[in-house]
Amino acid sequence: MTKLIDLKKRDSKLIEECAEAIKDGKLVVLPTETVYGIGANALDVKAVRRIFEIKKRNKNNPLIVLVSDFDMLDKIAYGITDIHQKLIDKFWPGPLTIIFNRKNSLPDDVTGNLDTIGVRIPGNEIVLDIIRKAKVPITAPSANFSGKLSIIDPKLAYQEFNGKVDFIVDGGISDIGVESTIVKVDGNVIYILRRGKILPEDIEKLGFSVRLSDNIPSKGNKHYSIGKKAILVTGSNSIDKITNYIDNHSSQKIGVIGFDEHYTLFTEKVNVYIKMGSVYHYDAILKNLFNTLNEAKEADNDVFLIECLEEHGIGKLVMDKFRAICDNEII
């Protein structure tokens, strides 16, 4: 049976209990500022292998490692350049994962047999407390089964992993609600390997040249799948487009993922209307994104129409995720 631990008040005895569990090779679902992760001692091969087994994750898919300070970073990585240091100084603790050369102290199981490792200092005090107490780096891939939606709510984590891990920490809803940005430094260029809360323009403000990696998928990503057809509705006339689609597809069970302000326009016309947040608060839409998608996944309908955000800043990031959901199907 999995033990649920409420750490919203950062109780020191419970933090010590979680840290001891990590050191003993147990698995602990942990809160971070991005999404919930399955934590294990990154230096414990058996514990790391359990993560791959539980998540049904490809063993060649490397894990991200969380550390609490630069001394811990120095024990697992080397070759930190001035550019790395500027990124660290600006964005750590926080949702930026940086690729470093790995040291042999890390098991090959963690790195996917690569010579590099992605590391970050998380911006969540609960998980930082646990890492400091455990005194070991922690692997914490997202607490979801591979190909499934990430989790930002401890209640959903408990539903998914009760009986599969040793502890689940309730640290409240994740503050950011989307995965960390992953970057790799190559010469004087910073490549983004995964889009996340830290935007390209945030990094460019430091005076760096930033490029998107060719490995970022431009089409559908199973990680964002809601298990049913989804269509992105674009343009300033999106309300008219949604109305026309509803009128012309009366045989379908239609759902809409839309702005709070448009709820009354469609709620009586569709099978389900999921409020993603206000048109004026993109940060809240991002934070609630995975909860929105989980609600859509559980809904009883055939197709979802998704309203577009303006493509700047956070809006661009959310739209990237929506395109993955829709596999670039647009009207």
C-alpha positions as CSV (number, residue, x, y, z in Angstrom):
1,M,0.0,0.0,0.0
2,T,1.3,3.4,-0.9
3,K,1.6,6.0,1.9
4,L,0.2,9.5,1.2
5,I,2.2,12.2,2.9
6,D,0.9,15.8,3.2
7,L,3.9,18.1,3.0
8,K,2.1,21.4,2.2
9,K,3.2,22.6,5.6
10,R,6.8,21.3,5.1
11,D,6.8,19.2,8.3
12,S,10.4,18.4,9.1
13,K,9.8,14.9,10.4
14,L,7.8,13.9,7.3
15,I,10.5,15.5,5.0
16,E,13.1,13.3,6.8
17,E,10.9,10.3,6.3
18,C,10.7,10.9,2.6
19,A,14.5,11.6,2.4
20,E,15.2,8.3,4.2
21,A,12.9,6.5,1.8
22,I,14.8,7.9,-1.2
23,K,18.2,6.8,0.3
24,D,16.8,3.4,1.0
25,G,15.9,2.8,-2.7
26,K,12.2,3.5,-2.5
27,L,10.1,5.4,-5.0
28,V,8.5,8.7,-4.0
29,V,6.1,10.7,-6.2
30,L,7.2,14.2,-5.6
31,P,5.8,17.7,-6.3
32,T,7.8,20.1,-8.4
33,E,6.9,23.5,-9.7
34,T,6.4,22.0,-13.2
35,V,4.6,18.7,-12.8
36,Y,4.6,15.8,-10.3
37,G,7.5,13.4,-10.8
38,I,8.5,9.8,-9.7
39,G,11.5,10.4,-7.5
40,A,14.4,7.9,-6.8
41,N,18.0,8.0,-5.8
42,A,19.8,8.7,-9.1
43,L,22.8,6.7,-7.8
44,D,20.7,3.6,-7.0
45,V,20.5,1.4,-10.1
46,K,17.7,-0.9,-8.8
47,A,15.5,2.1,-7.8
48,V,16.1,3.7,-11.2
49,R,15.1,0.5,-13.0
50,R,11.9,0.3,-11.0
51,I,10.9,3.7,-12.5
52,F,11.4,2.5,-16.0
53,E,9.3,-0.6,-15.2
54,I,6.5,1.3,-13.6
55,K,6.3,4.0,-16.3
56,K,6.8,1.4,-19.1
57,R,9.4,3.8,-20.3
58,N,11.9,3.1,-23.0
59,K,15.2,2.2,-21.3
60,N,17.1,4.4,-23.9
61,N,15.1,7.4,-22.9
62,P,17.4,9.3,-20.4
63,L,16.1,10.7,-17.1
64,I,16.4,14.3,-15.8
65,V,18.2,14.6,-12.5
66,L,17.3,17.1,-9.8
67,V,20.0,18.5,-7.5
68,S,19.9,20.9,-4.6
69,D,23.1,22.9,-5.1
70,F,26.2,23.3,-7.2
71,D,28.3,20.8,-5.1
72,M,25.8,18.1,-5.9
73,L,25.9,19.2,-9.6
74,D,29.7,18.9,-9.6
75,K,29.5,15.3,-8.4
76,I,27.5,14.2,-11.5
77,A,28.5,16.7,-14.3
78,Y,31.5,18.5,-15.7
79,G,32.5,21.0,-18.4
80,I,30.4,23.9,-17.1
81,T,31.1,26.8,-19.3
82,D,30.5,30.6,-18.8
83,I,27.3,30.2,-20.9
84,H,26.1,27.4,-18.6
85,Q,26.9,29.5,-15.6
86,K,24.9,32.5,-17.0
87,L,21.9,30.2,-17.6
88,I,22.2,28.8,-14.1
89,D,22.5,32.2,-12.5
90,K,19.4,33.5,-14.3
91,F,17.0,30.5,-14.2
92,W,18.0,28.3,-11.2
93,P,16.2,27.3,-9.1
94,G,13.5,27.0,-11.8
95,P,12.1,25.1,-14.8
96,L,15.2,25.0,-17.0
97,T,16.9,21.7,-17.5
98,I,20.5,22.0,-18.9
99,I,22.4,19.3,-20.7
100,F,25.9,18.7,-19.2
101,N,28.6,16.1,-19.8
102,R,28.0,13.4,-17.2
103,K,30.4,11.9,-14.8
104,N,30.7,8.1,-14.2
105,S,29.1,8.5,-10.8
106,L,25.8,8.3,-12.6
107,P,24.6,4.9,-13.7
108,D,24.1,4.3,-17.4
109,D,20.5,3.5,-16.7
110,V,19.9,7.1,-15.8
111,T,21.6,8.6,-18.8
112,G,20.3,6.1,-21.4
113,N,24.0,5.2,-22.0
114,L,24.6,8.7,-23.2
115,D,27.7,10.8,-22.3
116,T,25.4,13.6,-21.2
117,I,22.7,14.3,-18.5
118,G,20.0,16.8,-18.1
119,V,20.0,18.5,-14.7
120,R,18.2,21.3,-12.9
121,I,17.7,22.7,-9.4
122,P,13.9,22.7,-9.0
123,G,12.0,25.8,-7.8
124,N,9.9,23.9,-5.3
125,E,10.9,24.1,-1.7
126,I,9.4,20.7,-0.7
127,V,11.4,18.7,-3.2
128,L,14.5,20.8,-2.5
129,D,14.1,20.0,1.3
130,I,13.9,16.3,0.4
131,I,17.0,16.4,-1.8
132,R,19.0,18.3,0.8
133,K,18.1,15.8,3.5
134,A,18.7,12.8,1.3
135,K,22.0,14.2,0.2
136,V,21.8,12.4,-3.2
137,P,20.6,13.6,-6.6
138,I,17.1,12.5,-7.5
139,T,15.7,11.4,-10.8
140,A,12.1,12.6,-11.1
141,P,10.6,11.9,-14.6
142,S,6.9,13.0,-14.8
143,A,4.5,10.9,-12.7
144,N,2.6,9.4,-15.6
145,F,2.8,6.2,-17.7
146,S,4.8,6.7,-20.8
147,G,2.6,8.3,-23.6
148,K,0.0,9.5,-21.0
149,L,-0.7,13.0,-19.7
150,S,1.5,14.5,-17.0
151,I,0.0,15.1,-13.6
152,I,-0.1,18.4,-11.6
153,D,-2.6,17.3,-9.0
154,P,-1.6,14.9,-6.1
155,K,-5.1,13.4,-6.1
156,L,-4.6,12.2,-9.7
157,A,-1.1,11.0,-8.8
158,Y,-2.6,8.8,-6.1
159,Q,-5.3,7.4,-8.4
160,E,-2.6,6.4,-10.9
161,F,0.2,5.2,-8.6
162,N,-1.4,3.9,-5.5
163,G,0.1,0.5,-4.9
164,K,2.9,1.0,-7.4
165,V,5.2,3.4,-5.5
166,D,6.1,3.6,-1.8
167,F,5.2,7.2,-1.1
168,I,3.2,10.0,-2.7
169,V,3.8,13.5,-1.4
170,D,0.9,15.9,-1.5
171,G,2.5,19.3,-2.1
172,G,-0.6,20.9,-3.6
173,I,-1.2,21.8,-7.3
174,S,2.0,22.4,-9.3
175,D,2.7,26.1,-9.7
176,I,3.6,26.1,-13.4
177,G,1.8,23.0,-14.7
178,V,4.0,22.2,-17.7
179,E,7.4,20.5,-18.1
180,S,10.7,22.3,-17.8
181,T,12.4,23.7,-20.9
182,I,15.4,21.6,-21.9
183,V,18.5,23.3,-23.5
184,K,21.8,22.2,-24.8
185,V,24.8,24.6,-25.3
186,D,26.7,24.1,-28.5
187,G,29.5,26.6,-28.9
188,N,27.8,30.0,-28.6
189,V,24.4,28.7,-29.6
190,I,21.7,27.5,-27.2
191,Y,19.5,24.8,-28.6
192,I,16.0,24.2,-27.2
193,L,15.4,20.4,-27.1
194,R,12.0,20.7,-25.3
195,R,9.7,23.7,-25.1
196,G,8.7,24.7,-21.6
197,K,8.0,27.6,-19.3
198,I,11.3,29.3,-20.0
199,L,10.7,30.7,-23.4
200,P,13.3,31.3,-26.2
201,E,12.9,35.1,-25.8
202,D,13.7,34.7,-22.1
203,I,17.0,33.2,-23.0
204,E,17.7,35.6,-25.8
205,K,17.5,38.5,-23.3
206,L,20.8,37.2,-21.9
207,G,22.3,38.0,-25.3
208,F,22.5,34.4,-26.6
209,S,21.6,33.0,-30.0
210,V,18.7,30.5,-29.5
211,R,17.5,27.9,-31.9
212,L,14.9,25.2,-31.8
213,S,16.3,21.7,-32.2
214,D,15.4,19.8,-35.3
215,N,14.4,16.9,-32.9
216,I,11.3,18.7,-31.5
217,P,8.3,17.0,-33.2
218,S,6.3,19.3,-35.4
219,K,3.3,17.0,-35.4
220,G,1.4,15.0,-32.8
221,N,3.0,14.0,-29.6
222,K,1.5,11.0,-27.8
223,H,2.4,12.6,-24.5
224,Y,-0.4,15.2,-25.1
225,S,-3.0,12.8,-26.5
226,I,-6.5,13.0,-25.1
227,G,-7.4,9.8,-26.9
228,K,-9.9,11.3,-29.4
229,K,-10.1,13.6,-32.4
230,A,-9.2,17.2,-31.7
231,I,-9.3,20.2,-34.1
232,L,-7.7,23.6,-33.6
233,V,-10.0,26.5,-34.4
234,T,-8.0,29.5,-35.7
235,G,-8.6,33.1,-36.7
236,S,-10.6,36.1,-35.4
237,N,-13.8,34.4,-36.5
238,S,-13.2,31.3,-34.4
239,I,-16.7,31.6,-32.8
240,D,-18.3,31.5,-36.2
241,K,-16.2,28.5,-37.2
242,I,-17.2,26.6,-34.1
243,T,-20.9,27.4,-34.6
244,N,-20.7,26.2,-38.2
245,Y,-18.9,23.0,-37.3
246,I,-21.6,22.3,-34.7
247,D,-24.4,23.0,-37.2
248,N,-22.8,20.8,-39.9
249,H,-21.9,17.8,-37.6
250,S,-25.1,17.1,-35.7
251,S,-24.4,13.4,-35.6
252,Q,-21.2,13.9,-33.6
253,K,-20.8,14.3,-29.8
254,I,-18.9,17.6,-29.9
255,G,-16.9,19.1,-27.1
256,V,-15.2,22.5,-26.9
257,I,-12.1,23.5,-25.0
258,G,-12.5,27.2,-24.9
259,F,-12.1,30.4,-22.9
260,D,-14.2,31.0,-19.8
261,E,-15.8,34.0,-21.4
262,H,-17.3,31.9,-24.2
263,Y,-18.9,29.3,-22.0
264,T,-22.5,30.7,-22.4
265,L,-22.2,30.8,-26.2
266,F,-21.8,27.0,-26.6
267,T,-22.6,25.1,-23.4
268,E,-26.2,24.3,-24.6
269,K,-25.0,23.5,-28.1
270,V,-22.3,20.9,-27.4
271,N,-21.9,17.7,-25.5
272,V,-19.3,19.2,-23.1
273,Y,-17.6,22.6,-22.7
274,I,-14.4,22.6,-20.8
275,K,-13.2,26.0,-19.5
276,M,-9.5,26.3,-20.1
277,G,-9.2,29.7,-18.4
278,S,-9.7,33.4,-19.1
279,V,-8.7,35.0,-22.4
280,Y,-6.9,37.6,-20.1
281,H,-4.8,35.2,-18.0
282,Y,-2.6,32.9,-20.2
283,D,-0.4,31.9,-17.2
284,A,-3.5,30.3,-15.5
285,I,-4.4,28.5,-18.8
286,L,-0.8,27.0,-18.9
287,K,-0.9,26.1,-15.2
288,N,-4.2,24.2,-15.7
289,L,-3.3,22.7,-19.0
290,F,-2.9,19.1,-18.0
291,N,-6.0,19.2,-15.8
292,T,-7.9,20.5,-18.8
293,L,-6.6,17.7,-21.0
294,N,-7.3,15.1,-18.4
295,E,-10.9,16.4,-18.2
296,A,-11.2,16.2,-22.0
297,K,-9.8,12.6,-22.0
298,E,-12.5,11.5,-19.5
299,A,-15.3,13.2,-21.4
300,D,-17.9,11.2,-23.4
301,N,-17.7,12.7,-26.8
302,D,-16.3,12.1,-30.3
303,V,-14.3,15.3,-31.1
304,F,-13.0,18.4,-29.4
305,L,-12.8,21.9,-30.9
306,I,-10.0,23.9,-29.3
307,E,-9.9,27.7,-29.3
308,C,-6.7,29.4,-30.1
309,L,-4.6,31.8,-28.0
310,E,-2.6,34.7,-29.4
311,E,0.8,33.4,-30.4
312,H,3.2,35.4,-28.2
313,G,4.9,34.5,-25.0
314,I,3.0,31.9,-23.0
315,G,0.3,31.9,-25.7
316,K,2.8,30.5,-28.2
317,L,3.8,27.8,-25.7
318,V,0.2,26.7,-25.1
319,M,-0.5,26.7,-28.8
320,D,2.5,24.4,-29.4
321,K,0.9,22.0,-27.0
322,F,-2.5,22.3,-28.6
323,R,-1.0,21.6,-32.0
324,A,0.5,18.4,-30.6
325,I,-3.0,17.4,-29.3
326,C,-4.6,18.1,-32.6
327,D,-1.8,16.6,-34.7
328,N,-1.9,19.9,-36.6
329,E,-5.5,19.4,-37.7
330,I,-6.8,23.0,-38.1
331,I,-9.9,24.8,-39.4
